């Protein structure tokens, strides 16, 4: 009885399997293509990545900086020139992909350094961009400071804490930027350096401790602007009714702020922070110093920055020690490799325009009281008429 009921179904499956067996040579490539394509892309991407020669450039800032972060904004505008458009052959045969830069602020035992981790092919662009705005700066190629550390942490000697930062709202809303840190006094305009809090925290480190703030930058085209335009259009629709109403001053300010952000060049950015110290002297309170310094960039009606709990090394659920170790190792490896894409592939990077980046990463002026390494001299051109001695 049961067999007679299911016989037509068995007959259908039998016929289907027979067709597949007869035409496996046709279905096989279709089924296997996505797998083989993924393996091929991984192979050529790895091969291309291994061919890149990375260097570290340290910028020793001038003794006196009179410029505002606007100068750094111009540098980021120049660095946007690393954007490359790979053709089909370069992308799918050679494995080429968009290269990145890592702009880093590093404290080694309280001594703060400004580092640019870059492919050597961009060395000239980086140096020219910086010298164009800070001609008195000293630029030199140095060894990667991370080479002095083990390939994997934490271990029996060192512990670490770290996180990536994410937005509070949609990427089209801007954070508080450097023009908003200026205020007018009776006879002059005063400026508060946005990096003051971060610099103060990083200079408190003791010998053997390292803290690094890492901006992994990948230039964007203008496709991301559509998200900002959609926000503006939706806000404008609210005033068109029914019922008709006037736009509030707050809504008008938001529209202008979103319009400002989307009007400037932007980078997809991984904003990553790490703190490494000997386990015996690990300062758990350092986390609070750093995170509180980033709150100054937050506004109630626009945007702000906060730790990404999925990427942070902190864990507050079951199997805490095991998951905490795994997350620490993953974050450390990402920092060590300056990874733009890593195990959290679904996590979208920040979108920061050049004004926001200049707010978060610039060479501090004298407003920053924290002790920083600066050049102790000013560069000057040789005097005209200097005799030339030929050999």
C-alpha positions as CSV (number, residue, x, y, z in Angstrom):
1,X,0.0,0.0,0.0
2,X,2.6,2.5,1.1
3,X,4.9,1.5,-1.8
4,X,2.1,2.1,-4.3
5,X,1.5,5.6,-2.8
6,X,5.2,6.6,-3.0
7,X,6.1,4.8,-6.2
8,X,5.5,7.9,-8.4
9,X,7.8,9.9,-6.2
10,X,10.5,7.3,-6.3
11,X,10.1,7.1,-10.1
12,X,10.6,10.9,-10.4
13,X,13.7,10.9,-8.2
14,X,15.1,7.9,-10.2
15,X,14.5,9.8,-13.5
16,X,16.2,12.9,-12.0
17,X,19.2,11.1,-10.8
18,X,19.5,9.3,-14.2
19,X,19.5,12.7,-16.0
20,X,22.2,14.0,-13.6
21,X,24.3,10.9,-14.1
22,X,24.0,11.2,-17.9
23,X,24.8,15.0,-17.9
24,X,27.2,15.3,-14.9
25,X,29.8,16.9,-17.2
26,X,27.4,19.8,-17.7
27,X,26.1,20.2,-14.2
28,X,29.4,19.6,-12.5
29,X,31.2,22.8,-13.6
30,X,28.1,24.9,-12.7
31,X,28.0,23.5,-9.2
32,X,31.8,23.7,-8.7
33,X,32.3,27.1,-10.3
34,X,31.6,29.2,-7.1
35,X,33.9,27.1,-5.0
36,X,36.7,27.1,-7.6
37,X,36.2,30.9,-8.2
38,X,36.5,31.6,-4.4
39,X,39.7,29.4,-4.2
40,X,41.2,31.2,-7.2
41,X,40.5,34.7,-5.8
42,X,42.0,33.8,-2.5
43,X,45.1,32.5,-4.2
44,X,45.7,35.5,-6.4
45,X,44.8,38.0,-3.6
46,X,47.3,36.3,-1.3
47,X,49.9,36.3,-4.1
48,X,49.4,40.0,-4.8
49,X,49.5,40.8,-1.1
50,X,52.8,39.0,-0.7
51,X,54.3,41.0,-3.5
52,X,53.7,44.4,-1.7
53,X,56.7,45.9,0.1
54,X,55.5,47.8,3.2
55,X,57.5,50.5,4.9
56,X,57.1,52.6,8.0
57,X,57.6,56.3,7.9
58,X,57.9,58.4,11.1
59,X,57.1,62.0,11.1
60,X,58.9,64.1,13.7
61,X,56.7,67.2,14.0
62,X,58.1,70.8,13.9
63,X,59.0,72.6,17.2
64,X,56.2,75.1,16.6
65,X,53.0,74.3,14.7
66,X,50.9,77.4,14.0
67,X,48.6,75.7,11.6
68,X,45.2,74.3,12.4
69,X,44.1,70.7,11.5
70,X,43.0,72.2,8.2
71,X,46.6,71.5,7.0
72,X,46.1,67.9,7.8
73,X,42.8,67.9,5.9
74,X,44.8,69.0,2.8
75,X,47.2,66.1,3.4
76,X,44.4,63.6,3.5
77,X,43.0,65.1,0.3
78,X,46.4,64.4,-1.4
79,X,46.5,60.9,0.0
80,X,43.2,60.2,-1.5
81,X,45.2,59.9,-4.7
82,X,46.1,56.3,-3.8
83,X,42.7,55.3,-5.1
84,X,43.2,52.9,-8.0
85,X,40.8,51.5,-10.6
86,X,41.7,48.0,-11.5
87,X,40.6,46.7,-14.8
88,X,39.1,43.2,-15.2
89,X,42.4,41.5,-16.0
90,X,44.2,43.1,-13.1
91,X,41.3,42.2,-10.7
92,X,40.6,38.7,-11.7
93,X,43.9,37.5,-13.2
94,X,46.5,39.4,-11.2
95,X,44.5,39.6,-8.0
96,X,45.0,43.4,-7.6
97,X,42.9,45.2,-5.0
98,X,42.7,48.6,-3.5
99,X,45.8,49.2,-1.3
100,X,45.5,51.0,2.0
101,X,47.5,53.3,4.3
102,X,47.7,53.0,8.1
103,X,48.1,56.3,9.9
104,X,49.2,55.6,13.4
105,X,49.7,57.4,16.7
106,X,51.9,55.3,18.9
107,X,53.0,55.6,22.5
108,X,56.1,53.5,23.5
109,X,56.6,53.9,27.2
110,X,55.0,57.4,27.1
111,X,57.0,58.6,24.0
112,X,54.5,59.5,21.3
113,X,55.3,58.8,17.6
114,X,53.4,59.6,14.4
115,X,53.8,56.7,11.9
116,X,52.6,56.1,8.4
117,X,52.6,52.4,7.4
118,X,52.5,52.4,3.6
119,X,53.4,50.4,0.5
120,X,56.7,51.7,-0.7
121,X,55.2,52.8,-4.0
122,X,53.3,55.5,-2.1
123,X,56.4,56.8,-0.2
124,X,56.9,59.8,-2.5
125,X,53.2,60.7,-2.3
126,X,53.2,60.5,1.5
127,X,56.4,62.6,1.9
128,X,55.3,65.2,-0.6
129,X,51.9,65.6,1.0
130,X,53.4,66.1,4.4
131,X,56.2,68.5,3.3
132,X,53.7,70.6,1.4
133,X,51.9,71.5,4.6
134,X,54.7,71.0,7.2
135,X,58.0,71.9,5.4
136,X,59.9,71.9,8.8
137,X,58.9,68.3,9.7
138,X,61.5,65.6,9.7
139,X,60.5,62.4,7.8
140,X,62.4,59.2,8.0
141,X,61.9,55.5,7.3
142,X,62.0,53.4,10.5
143,X,61.7,49.8,11.5
144,X,58.2,48.6,12.3
145,X,57.8,49.0,16.1
146,X,55.6,45.9,16.2
147,X,58.5,43.7,15.2
148,X,59.8,43.9,18.8
149,X,56.7,42.1,20.1
150,X,55.8,38.4,19.8
151,X,53.8,37.2,16.8
152,X,50.9,36.3,19.1
153,X,49.6,37.9,22.2
154,X,48.6,37.7,25.1
155,X,51.1,35.3,26.5
156,X,52.7,34.6,29.9
157,X,54.4,38.0,29.9
158,X,52.1,40.5,28.2
159,X,48.4,41.2,28.4
160,X,46.4,43.5,26.1
161,X,43.2,45.4,25.7
162,X,41.8,46.8,22.4
163,X,38.8,47.7,20.4
164,X,37.6,49.1,17.1
165,X,35.3,52.1,17.1
166,X,32.0,52.4,15.4
167,X,29.4,55.1,14.8
168,X,26.4,55.8,16.9
169,X,24.3,56.6,13.9
170,X,24.3,56.3,10.1
171,X,27.7,57.0,8.5
172,X,26.3,60.1,6.7
173,X,26.0,61.9,10.0
174,X,29.3,63.7,10.9
175,X,31.1,63.6,14.2
176,X,32.2,66.8,15.9
177,X,35.1,68.3,13.9
178,X,37.9,70.7,14.6
179,X,36.1,74.0,13.6
180,X,33.7,73.3,16.5
181,X,36.6,73.3,18.9
182,X,37.3,76.9,18.3
183,X,35.8,79.8,20.3
184,X,36.0,83.5,20.1
185,X,37.5,85.7,22.8
186,X,37.5,89.5,22.8
187,X,40.5,90.0,20.5
188,X,41.3,86.6,19.1
189,X,40.1,83.1,18.2
190,X,41.1,80.4,20.6
191,X,41.4,76.8,19.7
192,X,41.2,73.6,21.8
193,X,43.2,70.8,20.1
194,X,40.9,67.8,19.8
195,X,43.8,65.4,20.4
196,X,44.7,66.9,23.8
197,X,42.8,64.2,25.8
198,X,44.2,61.3,23.7
199,X,47.8,62.7,23.9
200,X,47.5,63.1,27.6
201,X,46.4,59.5,28.1
202,X,49.1,58.1,25.8
203,X,51.9,60.0,27.6
204,X,51.0,58.4,30.9
205,X,52.4,55.0,29.8
206,X,55.3,53.5,31.7
207,X,58.4,51.7,30.3
208,X,57.4,48.4,28.7
209,X,53.9,49.6,27.8
210,X,52.7,50.3,24.2
211,X,49.5,51.9,23.0
212,X,48.6,52.4,19.4
213,X,45.8,54.3,17.6
214,X,45.5,52.9,14.0
215,X,43.6,54.4,11.1
216,X,43.5,52.0,8.2
217,X,42.4,54.1,5.2
218,X,40.9,53.0,1.9
219,X,39.7,55.8,-0.4
220,X,36.1,55.8,-1.5
221,X,34.4,57.0,-4.6
222,X,31.2,59.0,-4.4
223,X,28.7,56.1,-4.2
224,X,28.5,56.4,-0.4
225,X,27.1,59.9,-0.9
226,X,23.7,58.5,-1.8
227,X,23.0,57.5,1.8
228,X,23.4,61.2,2.9
229,X,21.2,62.4,0.1
230,X,18.4,60.0,1.1
231,X,18.5,61.3,4.7
232,X,18.2,64.9,3.5
233,X,15.3,64.0,1.2
234,X,13.4,62.2,4.0
235,X,13.9,65.2,6.3
236,X,12.7,67.6,3.6
237,X,9.6,65.5,3.0
238,X,8.5,65.9,6.6
239,X,8.1,69.7,6.0
240,X,6.0,69.2,2.8
241,X,3.1,67.6,4.7
242,X,0.3,67.1,5.1
243,X,0.2,68.9,7.4
244,X,2.6,71.6,6.2
245,X,5.1,72.8,8.8
246,X,8.2,74.9,9.0
247,X,11.6,73.2,9.4
248,X,13.1,73.7,12.9
249,X,16.5,75.2,13.4
250,X,17.8,71.8,14.6
251,X,16.6,70.0,11.5
252,X,18.1,72.7,9.3
253,X,21.5,72.3,11.1
254,X,21.4,68.5,10.6
255,X,20.7,68.8,6.9
256,X,23.6,71.3,6.5
257,X,25.9,69.0,8.5
258,X,25.0,65.9,6.4
259,X,25.5,68.0,3.3
260,X,28.9,69.2,4.5
261,X,30.1,65.6,5.2
262,X,29.0,64.2,1.9
263,X,30.6,67.2,0.0
264,X,34.1,66.2,0.9
265,X,36.4,63.3,-0.1
266,X,36.1,60.3,2.2
267,X,37.9,57.1,3.3
268,X,36.5,53.8,4.5
269,X,38.3,53.6,7.8
270,X,39.1,51.0,10.4
271,X,39.7,52.9,13.6
272,X,41.5,50.5,15.9
273,X,43.1,51.0,19.4
274,X,45.3,48.6,21.3
275,X,47.1,48.7,24.7
276,X,49.8,46.2,25.5
277,X,51.6,46.0,28.9
278,X,53.4,43.4,31.1
279,X,50.8,41.4,32.9
280,X,52.2,42.4,36.3
281,X,51.7,46.1,35.6
282,X,48.7,46.0,33.3
283,X,46.6,49.2,33.9
284,X,42.9,48.4,33.6
285,X,42.0,52.0,34.1
286,X,43.8,53.0,30.9
287,X,40.8,51.8,28.9
288,X,38.6,54.5,30.6
289,X,41.1,57.3,29.9
290,X,41.1,56.5,26.2
291,X,37.4,55.9,25.7
292,X,36.5,59.1,27.6
293,X,38.8,61.1,25.3
294,X,36.8,59.9,22.3
295,X,33.5,61.1,23.8
296,X,34.4,64.7,23.0
297,X,33.7,64.0,19.3
298,X,30.1,62.9,20.0
299,X,27.0,65.2,19.6
300,X,23.4,64.4,20.6
301,X,21.8,65.3,17.2
302,X,24.5,64.1,14.8
303,X,27.0,61.3,15.4
304,X,29.6,59.9,17.7
305,X,32.1,57.1,18.3
306,X,31.8,54.1,20.6
307,X,33.6,50.8,21.1
308,X,32.3,47.9,18.9
309,X,31.4,45.2,21.4
310,X,31.8,42.4,18.8
311,X,35.4,43.4,18.1
312,X,36.4,44.7,21.5
313,X,38.5,42.3,23.6
314,X,36.1,42.6,26.6
315,X,33.7,39.6,27.2
316,X,30.8,39.4,29.5
317,X,29.1,36.1,28.7
318,X,29.7,32.4,29.2
319,X,33.1,30.8,28.7
320,X,34.6,34.3,29.3
321,X,38.3,33.3,29.5
322,X,38.2,31.2,26.4
323,X,36.4,33.8,24.3
324,X,38.4,36.7,25.7
325,X,41.6,35.0,24.7
326,X,40.3,34.3,21.2
327,X,39.2,37.9,20.7
328,X,42.4,39.3,22.0
329,X,44.5,37.2,19.7
330,X,42.3,38.1,16.7
331,X,42.5,41.9,17.4
332,X,46.2,41.7,18.0
333,X,46.8,39.9,14.7
334,X,44.6,42.5,12.9
335,X,46.6,45.3,14.4
336,X,49.9,43.6,13.7
337,X,49.0,43.0,10.0
338,X,47.2,46.4,9.6
339,X,44.3,44.3,8.3
340,X,41.4,46.2,6.6
341,X,39.4,43.0,6.2
342,X,39.6,40.3,8.9
343,X,37.4,37.7,10.6
344,X,34.5,40.2,11.2
345,X,33.9,40.5,7.4
346,X,30.3,41.6,8.0
347,X,31.4,44.6,10.0
348,X,31.2,47.7,7.8
349,X,34.1,50.2,8.2
350,X,33.6,53.8,9.3
351,X,33.2,56.4,6.6
352,X,35.2,59.4,7.6
353,X,35.6,62.4,5.3
354,X,38.9,64.3,5.3
355,X,37.7,66.9,7.8
356,X,36.7,64.2,10.3
357,X,40.0,62.4,9.7
358,X,42.0,65.6,10.2
359,X,40.2,66.1,13.5
360,X,41.1,62.6,14.8
361,X,44.6,62.5,13.3
362,X,46.8,65.6,13.0
363,X,50.1,66.9,14.3
364,X,49.3,68.8,17.5
365,X,50.1,72.4,18.0
366,X,51.5,74.0,21.1
367,X,48.0,73.8,22.7
368,X,48.8,70.2,23.6
369,X,50.8,70.4,26.8
370,X,51.7,66.7,26.7
371,X,55.4,66.1,26.0
372,X,55.8,65.1,22.3
373,X,58.9,64.4,20.2
374,X,59.5,67.5,18.0
375,X,62.3,68.7,15.9
376,X,64.6,71.0,17.8
377,X,65.5,73.1,14.8
378,X,64.0,74.8,11.8
379,X,65.0,73.8,8.3
380,X,66.2,76.6,6.0
381,X,67.3,76.9,2.4
382,X,71.1,77.5,1.8
383,X,72.0,81.2,1.3
384,X,72.1,82.4,-2.3
385,X,75.5,82.9,-3.8
386,X,77.0,80.0,-1.8
387,X,80.2,78.9,-3.7
388,X,80.1,75.5,-5.2
389,X,83.3,73.4,-5.0
390,X,83.6,70.9,-7.9
391,X,85.7,67.8,-7.5
